[in-house]
């Protein structure tokens, strides 16, 4: 059963016609969901002569309506897309922005066609290809290198979204009484998590890292650079969903990237190739800490992934992640 009504379709048609995106005589012939999203409402609008992606942000997380989120976050994403259009080597990896409907917190984006995100990596034992590694590293290097600023540009302070992410990355997973029943996700996981939630030295290091995350930096970051933001399209790999973007340390984007390589069981040669191909200098200890905390929050926090790892594998990965966080 669809979640959109005839009035929704009429509203979208009126918007597309008013903005000259769709001819007056045309109709929306099909509405579909292009992929499994977490943060926002996203649909593909098929018309008589093409298709576009409509994305709308609301005052809550689409997948978890109980979690409040900045309603205007899609406008920050729009600012990101507009900013990178000035640099073709970065813009080529992302969809083109067609329209910003500010009053309704909506974006109309280029439809990249039939595609799937790289979340399949969590369930398939498959290494990324050299071409895919090169694409991901080229995008991240181009973004970080070409959009540096001593003072963050106003739209990209993005403090509300950072505070939301901060809670789920640095705080919530490490609370003993956070209300999340990890055993309902995987029997035995609650007991595995408890020592880390009691580890005061670890929690102090994570608190300090969280302060680093909330501090402004000099590089424009994607902010959520993981397989759910990578698309496998007929034109090659593409990047989407920069709504968590902000000016910060390059180690954050790169650390999140590498964390998910570990969680998708990529070979060490793949991980080494990523570090080798990324073209900006990094602070190794900070990179390790961001890698470690991202692994931990995905294993024992709310933002779970479709992992096929056993409890034993997660236990080993958590121990490894702790070592990374405690690195100096």
C-alpha positions, -999 to 999 in steps of 0.1 A, spaced: 0 0 0 15 34 -10 21 61 15 11 89 -9 -23 100 -19 -38 115 -50 -36 149 -33 2 143 -28 6 135 -65 -14 166 -75 7 187 -52 39 174 -67 26 179 -103 17 215 -95 52 221 -81 69 206 -111 47 225 -136 50 258 -118 88 255 -119 89 245 -155 103 210 -147 73 193 -163 51 204 -192 16 216 -184 0 187 -203 22 160 -187 13 139 -157 32 120 -130 27 84 -142 44 66 -114 57 72 -79 82 48 -63 107 46 -36 143 47 -51 159 31 -21 158 24 17 164 58 33 169 66 70 167 104 75 142 117 49 112 111 28 124 103 -7 104 93 -39 111 90 -76 85 109 -97 82 94 -131 65 117 -157 57 113 -194 91 125 -204 115 116 -176 119 113 -139 133 132 -109 140 125 -72 120 145 -46 135 146 -12 118 162 18 130 166 54 107 167 84 111 175 120 119 139 128 140 111 114 119 92 87 130 57 98 128 66 136 99 91 140 105 92 177 138 110 171 136 147 165 157 162 138 161 197 122 133 201 97 154 223 74 183 199 70 176 193 34 183 230 28 218 225 41 221 196 17 210 219 -11 237 244 -1 263 216 -3 251 206 -38 252 242 -50 286 249 -36 303 219 -52 288 228 -86 317 252 -89 342 223 -91 335 198 -118 359 171 -104 338 170 -72 304 176 -87 307 148 -112 302 123 -85 269 136 -72 234 143 -86 226 177 -101 203 199 -80 172 210 -100 151 229 -75 150 240 -39 115 243 -25 125 262 7 90 267 22 84 230 22 119 218 29 120 199 -4 147 192 -30 142 181 -66 173 162 -77 186 146 -109 175 110 -110 206 88 -114 185 59 -127 180 24 -115 207 19 -88 213 5 -54 234 17 -25 264 -2 -13 247 -16 18 249 -50 1 285 -51 12 274 -58 48 259 -91 37 281 -101 8 317 -112 11 329 -90 -17 359 -67 -19 355 -33 -35 371 -32 -69 402 -10 -75 379 12 -97 355 16 -68 382 24 -44 397 50 -67 363 66 -72 356 69 -35 391 82 -28 390 106 -57 357 121 -45 368 125 -9 402 139 -18 386 164 -43 360 175 -18 384 181 11 411 197 -10 390 221 -30 366 234 -4 389 245 24 381 276 45 397 291 76 362 301 87 332 277 81 307 291 56 274 297 75 252 270 60 279 244 68 282 249 106 252 226 107 253 225 145 218 210 150 226 180 128 261 177 143 245 176 178 221 150 167 249 128 153 271 136 183 245 121 206 242 88 187 280 86 179 297 96 212 270 94 239 241 71 235 259 38 227 281 42 258 253 48 283 246 18 305 209 25 307 201 39 273 169 18 268 183 -1 238 178 -39 242 208 -52 222 198 -88 229 167 -82 208 190 -73 179 213 -103 185 213 -125 216 243 -120 237 252 -86 223 241 -67 255 266 -86 276 293 -78 250 285 -41 251 285 -37 289 322 -36 296 326 -8 271 297 11 287 315 8 321 350 16 308 356 51 322 390 56 304 374 47 271 344 70 277 367 99 286 386 95 254 353 93 234 340 124 252 372 143 241 368 130 206 332 142 206 344 177 215 367 176 185 338 166 163 317 196 175 346 220 169 348 238 136 376 227 112 390 238 79 376 212 54 341 207 40 331 172 49 304 149 35 296 140 71 281 106 65 305 88 41 295 52 44 280 25 20 245 38 24 256 71 8 273 54 -22 253 44 -52 260 18 -78 246 32 -110 249 24 -147 272 54 -150 294 42 -122 297 49 -85 280 81 -73 277 98 -39 245 111 -22 230 124 11 254 151 24 229 164 49 254 159 78 280 180 60 301 205 80 335 220 82 357 198 103 388 174 103 394 153 73 400 124 97 363 122 104 351 114 68 381 91 62 376 74 96 339 67 89 349 54 55 375 30 69 353 19 97 328 5 73 355 -12 53 362 -32 85 326 -39 91 320 -51 55 350 -74 60 371 -59 33 406 -72 29 435 -54 45 448 -47 10 416 -28 2 420 -7 34 457 -1 28 448 10 -8 423 36 5 449 51 29 474 51 1 450 67 -24 436 95 -2 457 125 -11 456 148 19 478 145 50 461 129 80 468 127 117 470 89 122 459 88 159 428 110 152 420 89 121 422 57 142 400 72 169 372 82 145 374 48 129 371 30 162 342 50 176 322 46 143 327 8 145 316 8 182 285 29 177 273 8 148 277 -24 168 262 -13 201 242 19 193 208 26 177 221 30 141 224 -7 134 235 -21 101 223 -53 82 255 -71 94 259 -109 91 286 -109 118 284 -134 147 285 -122 183 321 -136 184 331 -116 154 315 -84 169 333 -91 201 367 -91 183 358 -61 163 348 -41 194 380 -50 211 399 -38 180 379 -6 178 387 1 215 424 -2 207 419 23 179 400 48 201 427 46 228 455 51 203 478 81 209 
